[in-house]
């Protein structure tokens, strides 16, 4: 790893000259929230040397020019809701928080697009689109706290990916600041484009290692005319998961198919202090469907009800939508309430191997004396496995967790799966990335990083090491 220079008084003064004194801090207490993301493990916490809060793209560019000239690492940061330590300053340096770049610059209802700064919260994008009679399809479970820029940087997935795709499918163009401090706009508000390399898609999902995304032009669609949410309860996880294939073969296009195993249901039930339907033994599918009108919606609803009942559901309910989505989105807090020491995995597998993967992961966790809580974006094969230390001691937990991960990922890669479906690699999964990624693929990634960031100042130590 390249040796970096420390942040000096000269550096801080240069940053203050660009950003103003109020937007630069070296106070350890004020910087502490920027030393970690949502990963609770203190092994992954690092205090930056300085935190800056730019208010526009020109200021971001100026910060990167200073850092590149002085050989100081820079870590871009959104809402800090990541689960892979992607925004943790592993080598100190400068954290660039985009929280003050929080403006919606334009909503065009006629041409169906929105232009936003990277620090806008995702739920605000959704709300403002809805006020204009429009719909933003990106819907990560942390939408009330994550930033749209972080969604782009990690190519966030979320609940509606099976119908609308992931974040990269919601984007026309991005404004990016390169590691050298140059500003460019990639992509365009076009239906197709074969003009050179598709660079916007390269930067989307690059986790802040290739550039800092400052402004995004998002695709919008008209609001769905009719929507219905179902809570379907099954006696076993296998019956619940198998419904994905049954619905696909029946030609039922769902917007969301979310799975919660019973242990996860019980965890949320305890956390919310609410009795949930068949919470003592039920495995949940939350299914959302959309239609052009109420008549069509009723027809789809009847299909869903009939098919789920035929395939073993013990209940097909039409719950309060807000309440049931709160249940689904509370899983991270519920698990944290159970045990602060846990690892959140973000596995993606072929949909037809989803049921077998859940069974195998549970077997491996039990074998090592760990507990598991599992939810999944079942419609696209993305599993969120939370591994709790349970009966293991703090001293033995790191070694035990590594053994669990190795067995799980050996299995996952053997069936054609990957480490991450939407959270990214960050620092936390970097070793696993090196172990399981094809060496040729990894070398291509390294070559791109070296070409765009020759001094390796931008989010170093994330995804992979250069050396």
C-alpha positions as CSV (number, residue, x, y, z in Angstrom):
1,X,0.0,0.0,0.0
2,X,1.3,3.5,-0.9
3,X,2.6,5.6,2.0
4,X,0.4,8.7,2.5
5,X,1.3,12.1,4.0
6,X,-0.4,13.3,7.2
7,X,-2.9,16.1,7.2
8,X,-0.9,19.2,8.4
9,X,-1.9,22.7,9.4
10,X,-1.0,23.7,5.9
11,X,-3.5,21.2,4.6
12,X,-6.3,22.3,7.0
13,X,-5.7,26.0,6.1
14,X,-5.9,25.2,2.4
15,X,-9.2,23.3,2.9
16,X,-10.6,26.2,5.0
17,X,-9.6,28.7,2.3
18,X,-11.7,26.7,-0.2
19,X,-14.6,25.6,1.9
20,X,-14.8,28.2,4.7
21,X,-14.0,27.5,8.3
22,X,-17.5,26.2,9.2
23,X,-17.1,23.4,6.7
24,X,-13.9,22.0,8.0
25,X,-13.4,20.2,11.4
26,X,-10.5,18.5,13.1
27,X,-12.4,18.1,16.5
28,X,-12.2,14.4,17.4
29,X,-15.6,14.5,19.0
30,X,-17.2,16.0,15.9
31,X,-15.3,13.6,13.7
32,X,-16.2,10.4,15.6
33,X,-19.6,9.8,13.7
34,X,-17.5,9.8,10.5
35,X,-15.2,7.0,11.8
36,X,-17.6,4.2,11.0
37,X,-20.7,3.1,9.1
38,X,-23.5,0.8,10.3
39,X,-21.1,-2.0,11.1
40,X,-20.9,-2.1,14.9
41,X,-17.6,-4.0,15.1
42,X,-15.0,-1.6,16.6
43,X,-12.3,-3.4,14.6
44,X,-13.5,-1.4,11.6
45,X,-13.5,2.0,13.1
46,X,-10.9,4.6,12.1
47,X,-10.9,8.3,13.0
48,X,-10.2,10.7,10.0
49,X,-7.7,13.5,10.4
50,X,-10.1,16.1,9.0
51,X,-13.8,16.1,7.9
52,X,-14.9,18.5,5.2
53,X,-18.5,19.4,4.1
54,X,-18.5,20.8,0.6
55,X,-21.6,22.7,-0.6
56,X,-21.0,22.3,-4.4
57,X,-19.1,20.3,-7.0
58,X,-16.4,23.0,-7.4
59,X,-15.5,22.6,-3.7
60,X,-15.3,18.8,-4.0
61,X,-13.0,19.3,-7.0
62,X,-10.8,21.7,-5.0
63,X,-10.5,19.3,-2.1
64,X,-9.4,16.4,-4.4
65,X,-6.8,18.6,-6.1
66,X,-5.3,19.5,-2.7
67,X,-5.3,15.9,-1.6
68,X,-3.8,14.6,-4.8
69,X,-1.0,17.2,-4.7
70,X,-0.2,16.5,-1.0
71,X,-0.7,12.7,-1.3
72,X,-3.5,12.5,1.3
73,X,-6.2,9.8,1.2
74,X,-9.8,10.9,0.6
75,X,-12.9,9.0,1.6
76,X,-16.3,10.1,0.2
77,X,-19.3,9.6,2.5
78,X,-23.0,9.7,2.1
79,X,-25.5,8.9,4.9
80,X,-23.2,6.4,6.6
81,X,-25.7,3.6,6.3
82,X,-23.3,1.2,4.6
83,X,-22.7,-2.4,5.8
84,X,-19.3,-3.1,4.3
85,X,-17.2,-0.3,5.8
86,X,-17.0,1.4,2.4
87,X,-17.0,4.9,4.0
88,X,-14.5,4.2,6.8
89,X,-11.2,6.1,6.5
90,X,-8.9,3.2,7.0
91,X,-5.8,5.4,6.4
92,X,-7.0,8.5,8.1
93,X,-6.8,11.5,5.8
94,X,-9.9,13.5,4.6
95,X,-13.5,12.4,4.8
96,X,-15.6,14.3,2.3
97,X,-19.2,14.2,3.6
98,X,-21.8,15.2,1.0
99,X,-24.5,16.0,3.6
100,X,-24.7,19.7,2.6
101,X,-25.1,18.9,-1.1
102,X,-28.8,18.0,-0.4
103,X,-30.7,19.9,-3.0
104,X,-33.2,18.7,-5.6
105,X,-32.3,20.8,-8.5
106,X,-35.1,20.0,-10.9
107,X,-38.2,17.8,-11.3
108,X,-39.5,17.6,-14.8
109,X,-42.9,16.0,-14.8
110,X,-43.3,16.3,-18.5
111,X,-40.1,14.6,-19.5
112,X,-40.0,12.3,-16.4
113,X,-36.7,13.0,-14.8
114,X,-35.2,14.6,-11.6
115,X,-31.8,16.2,-11.1
116,X,-30.5,15.9,-7.5
117,X,-27.3,16.5,-5.6
118,X,-25.7,13.4,-4.0
119,X,-26.6,14.3,-0.4
120,X,-30.4,14.1,-0.9
121,X,-32.0,11.3,1.2
122,X,-33.6,8.6,-0.9
123,X,-37.0,8.9,0.7
124,X,-37.0,12.6,-0.1
125,X,-36.5,11.7,-3.7
126,X,-39.4,9.3,-3.5
127,X,-41.6,11.8,-1.7
128,X,-40.9,14.7,-4.0
129,X,-41.4,12.5,-7.1
130,X,-44.8,11.4,-5.6
131,X,-45.9,15.0,-5.0
132,X,-45.3,15.6,-8.7
133,X,-47.5,12.6,-9.5
134,X,-44.4,10.6,-10.4
135,X,-42.5,7.5,-9.1
136,X,-38.9,6.9,-8.3
137,X,-38.4,3.1,-8.4
138,X,-35.2,2.8,-6.3
139,X,-36.2,1.5,-2.8
140,X,-33.4,0.3,-0.5
141,X,-34.6,-0.7,2.9
142,X,-32.6,2.2,4.5
143,X,-34.3,4.7,2.2
144,X,-35.3,7.0,5.2
145,X,-31.6,7.5,6.1
146,X,-29.4,6.7,3.1
147,X,-28.3,9.3,0.5
148,X,-29.0,8.9,-3.2
149,X,-25.3,9.4,-3.9
150,X,-24.5,6.4,-1.7
151,X,-27.1,4.4,-3.6
152,X,-25.4,5.2,-6.8
153,X,-21.9,4.5,-5.5
154,X,-22.9,1.0,-4.3
155,X,-25.5,0.3,-7.0
156,X,-28.1,-0.3,-4.3
157,X,-30.8,-2.8,-5.0
158,X,-33.8,-2.9,-2.7
159,X,-37.3,-4.1,-2.7
160,X,-38.5,-3.3,-6.2
161,X,-35.5,-4.6,-8.1
162,X,-37.3,-7.6,-9.6
163,X,-39.6,-5.3,-11.7
164,X,-37.6,-2.0,-12.0
165,X,-34.0,-3.1,-11.7
166,X,-31.3,-1.8,-9.3
167,X,-30.1,1.8,-8.9
168,X,-28.0,1.8,-12.2
169,X,-31.3,1.1,-14.0
170,X,-32.7,4.4,-12.6
171,X,-30.0,6.7,-13.9
172,X,-29.6,8.8,-17.0
173,X,-26.3,10.6,-16.1
174,X,-23.9,11.4,-13.3
175,X,-21.6,14.3,-12.6
176,X,-18.3,13.0,-11.3
177,X,-15.2,14.5,-9.8
178,X,-12.1,12.5,-10.6
179,X,-9.3,11.8,-8.1
180,X,-7.3,14.5,-9.8
181,X,-10.0,17.0,-9.3
182,X,-11.4,17.2,-12.8
183,X,-15.2,17.5,-13.3
184,X,-17.1,15.6,-15.9
185,X,-20.6,14.4,-16.8
186,X,-21.1,10.9,-17.9
187,X,-24.1,9.4,-19.7
188,X,-27.0,11.5,-20.9
189,X,-30.8,11.8,-21.0
190,X,-31.0,9.4,-23.9
191,X,-32.8,6.1,-24.7
192,X,-29.6,4.7,-26.3
193,X,-26.0,5.7,-26.7
194,X,-23.1,3.9,-28.5
195,X,-20.7,6.8,-28.2
196,X,-17.6,5.2,-26.8
197,X,-17.3,3.4,-23.5
198,X,-20.3,3.3,-21.1
199,X,-18.4,5.1,-18.4
200,X,-21.4,6.1,-16.2
201,X,-22.0,2.4,-15.6
202,X,-18.4,1.9,-14.6
203,X,-18.6,4.6,-11.9
204,X,-22.0,3.4,-10.7
205,X,-21.2,0.7,-8.1
206,X,-17.5,1.6,-7.8
207,X,-17.9,2.5,-4.1
208,X,-16.1,5.8,-4.3
209,X,-12.9,4.4,-5.6
210,X,-12.9,5.9,-9.1
211,X,-14.5,9.3,-8.5
212,X,-16.9,11.3,-6.2
213,X,-20.5,11.4,-7.7
214,X,-21.9,14.8,-7.0
215,X,-25.1,15.2,-9.1
216,X,-27.4,12.6,-10.6
217,X,-30.1,12.7,-13.3
218,X,-32.7,10.1,-12.3
219,X,-35.4,8.4,-14.4
220,X,-38.9,8.8,-13.2
221,X,-42.1,7.0,-14.3
222,X,-45.8,7.8,-13.7
223,X,-47.2,6.6,-10.3
224,X,-48.6,3.1,-10.4
225,X,-52.4,3.4,-10.8
226,X,-53.2,0.5,-8.5
227,X,-51.1,-1.2,-5.9
228,X,-51.7,-4.1,-3.4
229,X,-49.5,-5.6,-0.8
230,X,-49.9,-9.2,0.5
231,X,-48.6,-10.9,3.6
232,X,-48.4,-14.6,2.8
233,X,-47.5,-17.0,5.6
234,X,-46.0,-20.4,5.0
235,X,-45.2,-23.2,7.5
236,X,-41.6,-23.7,6.1
237,X,-39.0,-21.5,4.5
238,X,-38.8,-23.9,1.5
239,X,-42.5,-23.5,0.6
240,X,-42.2,-19.7,0.9
241,X,-39.1,-19.4,-1.3
242,X,-40.5,-21.9,-3.9
243,X,-43.3,-19.4,-4.5
244,X,-40.9,-17.2,-6.5
245,X,-40.6,-19.9,-9.2
246,X,-44.3,-20.6,-9.1
247,X,-45.2,-17.0,-9.6
248,X,-42.7,-16.6,-12.5
249,X,-44.0,-19.7,-14.2
250,X,-47.6,-18.4,-13.8
251,X,-46.6,-15.1,-15.4
252,X,-47.4,-13.0,-12.3
253,X,-45.2,-9.9,-12.5
254,X,-44.6,-8.8,-8.9
255,X,-43.0,-5.5,-7.9
256,X,-41.6,-7.0,-4.6
257,X,-41.2,-10.5,-3.2
258,X,-39.6,-10.2,0.2
259,X,-38.9,-13.2,2.4
260,X,-38.5,-13.3,6.2
261,X,-37.7,-16.6,7.9
262,X,-39.5,-17.3,11.2
263,X,-36.4,-16.5,13.4
264,X,-36.3,-13.1,11.7
265,X,-40.1,-12.6,12.2
266,X,-39.7,-13.4,15.9
267,X,-36.7,-11.0,16.3
268,X,-38.7,-8.2,14.8
269,X,-41.8,-9.1,16.9
270,X,-39.7,-8.9,20.0
271,X,-38.1,-5.6,18.9
272,X,-41.3,-3.9,18.0
273,X,-43.2,-5.4,21.0
274,X,-46.0,-6.3,18.7
275,X,-47.8,-9.6,18.0
276,X,-47.4,-10.5,14.3
277,X,-49.7,-12.8,12.3
278,X,-48.6,-16.5,13.0
279,X,-45.4,-15.1,14.4
280,X,-44.8,-18.2,16.5
281,X,-44.1,-20.4,13.5
282,X,-44.8,-18.5,10.2
283,X,-42.3,-17.8,7.4
284,X,-43.3,-14.6,5.6
285,X,-43.5,-13.5,2.0
286,X,-44.4,-9.9,1.4
287,X,-45.6,-9.6,-2.2
288,X,-46.5,-6.3,-3.9
289,X,-48.2,-6.2,-7.3
290,X,-49.2,-3.2,-9.5
291,X,-51.8,-2.8,-12.2
292,X,-53.2,-0.2,-14.6
293,X,-56.6,-0.1,-12.9
294,X,-58.5,-1.6,-10.0
295,X,-60.2,-4.3,-12.1
296,X,-56.9,-5.6,-13.3
297,X,-55.5,-5.4,-9.8
298,X,-58.4,-7.5,-8.5
299,X,-57.6,-10.1,-11.2
300,X,-53.9,-10.3,-10.2
301,X,-54.8,-10.4,-6.5
302,X,-57.1,-13.4,-7.1
303,X,-54.3,-15.2,-9.0
304,X,-51.8,-14.6,-6.1
305,X,-54.3,-15.8,-3.5
306,X,-55.2,-18.9,-5.4
307,X,-51.6,-19.8,-6.3
308,X,-50.3,-19.2,-2.7
309,X,-53.1,-21.2,-1.2
310,X,-52.6,-24.1,-3.6
311,X,-48.8,-24.1,-2.8
312,X,-49.2,-24.5,0.9
313,X,-49.7,-21.0,2.4
314,X,-51.5,-21.0,5.8
315,X,-52.6,-17.4,5.3
316,X,-52.9,-14.9,2.5
317,X,-53.5,-11.5,4.1
318,X,-53.9,-8.0,2.8
319,X,-52.4,-6.1,5.7
320,X,-51.9,-2.5,6.5
321,X,-49.1,-1.8,4.0
322,X,-47.2,0.7,6.1
323,X,-47.2,-1.7,9.1
324,X,-46.0,-4.7,7.2
325,X,-43.2,-2.8,5.5
326,X,-42.1,-1.5,8.8
327,X,-41.8,-5.1,10.0
328,X,-39.6,-5.9,7.0
329,X,-37.4,-2.8,7.3
330,X,-36.9,-3.2,11.0
331,X,-34.8,-6.4,10.8
332,X,-31.4,-4.7,11.1
333,X,-32.4,-2.8,14.2
334,X,-34.1,-5.9,15.6
335,X,-30.9,-8.0,15.2
336,X,-28.8,-5.3,16.7
337,X,-31.2,-5.2,19.6
338,X,-30.6,-9.0,20.1
339,X,-26.8,-8.9,19.8
340,X,-24.4,-6.1,18.9
341,X,-21.9,-8.6,17.7
342,X,-23.0,-10.0,14.4
343,X,-22.0,-10.0,10.7
344,X,-24.4,-9.0,8.0
345,X,-23.9,-10.9,4.7
346,X,-25.3,-9.8,1.4
347,X,-25.2,-12.9,-0.8
348,X,-26.8,-13.3,-4.2
349,X,-27.4,-16.7,-5.9
350,X,-29.4,-18.0,-8.9
351,X,-33.0,-17.9,-7.9
352,X,-33.5,-21.6,-8.5
353,X,-30.8,-22.3,-5.8
354,X,-32.2,-19.9,-3.2
355,X,-34.1,-22.5,-1.1
356,X,-31.1,-24.9,-1.0
357,X,-28.7,-22.0,-0.1
358,X,-30.9,-21.0,2.9
359,X,-30.9,-24.5,4.2
360,X,-27.1,-24.8,3.8
361,X,-26.4,-21.5,5.4
362,X,-28.5,-22.4,8.4
363,X,-26.7,-25.8,8.7
364,X,-23.3,-24.2,8.7
365,X,-24.2,-21.6,11.3
366,X,-25.7,-24.3,13.6
367,X,-22.5,-26.4,13.1
368,X,-20.4,-23.6,14.5
369,X,-22.6,-22.6,17.4
370,X,-23.8,-19.4,15.8
371,X,-27.3,-18.1,15.3
372,X,-28.7,-16.8,12.0
373,X,-31.5,-14.4,11.0
374,X,-32.4,-14.4,7.4
375,X,-34.4,-12.1,5.1
376,X,-34.1,-11.9,1.4
377,X,-35.1,-10.0,-1.7
378,X,-36.4,-13.4,-2.8
379,X,-37.5,-12.3,-6.3
380,X,-33.9,-11.6,-7.3
381,X,-32.0,-14.2,-5.2
382,X,-30.4,-11.6,-2.8
383,X,-30.1,-13.0,0.7
384,X,-29.4,-10.9,3.8
385,X,-27.9,-13.3,6.3
386,X,-27.1,-12.0,9.8
387,X,-24.7,-14.2,11.7
388,X,-24.9,-13.7,15.5
389,X,-22.1,-15.0,17.8
390,X,-24.7,-16.6,20.1
391,X,-22.8,-19.0,22.4
392,X,-19.3,-18.1,21.1
393,X,-17.1,-15.9,23.2
394,X,-15.8,-12.6,22.0
395,X,-12.2,-14.0,21.8
396,X,-13.1,-16.9,19.6
397,X,-15.7,-15.1,17.5
398,X,-13.4,-13.7,14.7
399,X,-11.9,-17.1,14.0
400,X,-15.3,-18.8,14.1
401,X,-16.9,-16.2,11.8
402,X,-14.1,-16.6,9.3
403,X,-14.8,-20.4,9.3
404,X,-18.5,-19.9,8.8
405,X,-17.9,-17.4,5.9
406,X,-15.5,-19.7,4.2
407,X,-17.9,-22.6,4.2
408,X,-20.8,-20.5,3.1
409,X,-18.9,-18.8,0.3
410,X,-17.3,-22.0,-0.9
411,X,-20.9,-23.2,-1.4
412,X,-22.2,-20.0,-2.8
413,X,-19.5,-19.7,-5.5
414,X,-19.8,-23.4,-6.3
415,X,-23.4,-22.8,-7.4
416,X,-22.7,-19.6,-9.3
417,X,-23.4,-17.0,-6.6
418,X,-21.5,-13.9,-5.6
419,X,-20.3,-12.1,-2.4
420,X,-22.6,-9.1,-2.7
421,X,-25.9,-8.3,-4.4
422,X,-26.2,-4.7,-3.3
423,X,-24.2,-3.7,-0.2
424,X,-20.8,-3.8,-2.0
425,X,-17.4,-5.0,-0.9
426,X,-15.9,-2.0,0.9
427,X,-13.2,-2.9,3.4
428,X,-15.0,-5.6,5.3
429,X,-15.2,-8.1,2.4
430,X,-11.9,-7.2,0.7
431,X,-10.2,-10.4,1.7
432,X,-13.1,-12.5,0.5
433,X,-13.1,-10.6,-2.7
434,X,-9.5,-11.5,-3.3
435,X,-10.1,-15.1,-2.5
436,X,-13.2,-15.7,-4.6
437,X,-12.8,-13.4,-7.6
438,X,-11.2,-14.6,-10.8
439,X,-7.7,-13.2,-11.0
440,X,-8.1,-11.9,-14.5
441,X,-11.2,-10.0,-13.5
442,X,-9.5,-8.6,-10.5
443,X,-6.5,-7.5,-12.6
444,X,-8.8,-5.6,-15.0
445,X,-10.3,-3.8,-12.0
446,X,-6.9,-2.9,-10.7
447,X,-5.8,-1.6,-14.1
448,X,-8.8,0.7,-14.3
449,X,-8.2,2.0,-10.7
450,X,-4.5,2.7,-11.5
451,X,-5.4,4.5,-14.7
452,X,-7.9,6.8,-13.1
453,X,-6.3,7.2,-9.7
454,X,-2.5,6.8,-10.1
455,X,-1.7,8.1,-6.6
456,X,-4.4,5.8,-5.1
457,X,-5.8,8.6,-2.9
458,X,-9.5,8.0,-3.4
459,X,-11.0,5.5,-1.0
460,X,-7.9,3.4,-0.8
461,X,-8.0,-0.1,0.6
462,X,-11.6,-0.7,-0.5
463,X,-12.8,-3.6,-2.8
464,X,-9.2,-4.7,-3.5
465,X,-5.6,-3.8,-2.8
466,X,-3.5,-2.5,-5.7
467,X,-0.4,-4.4,-4.6
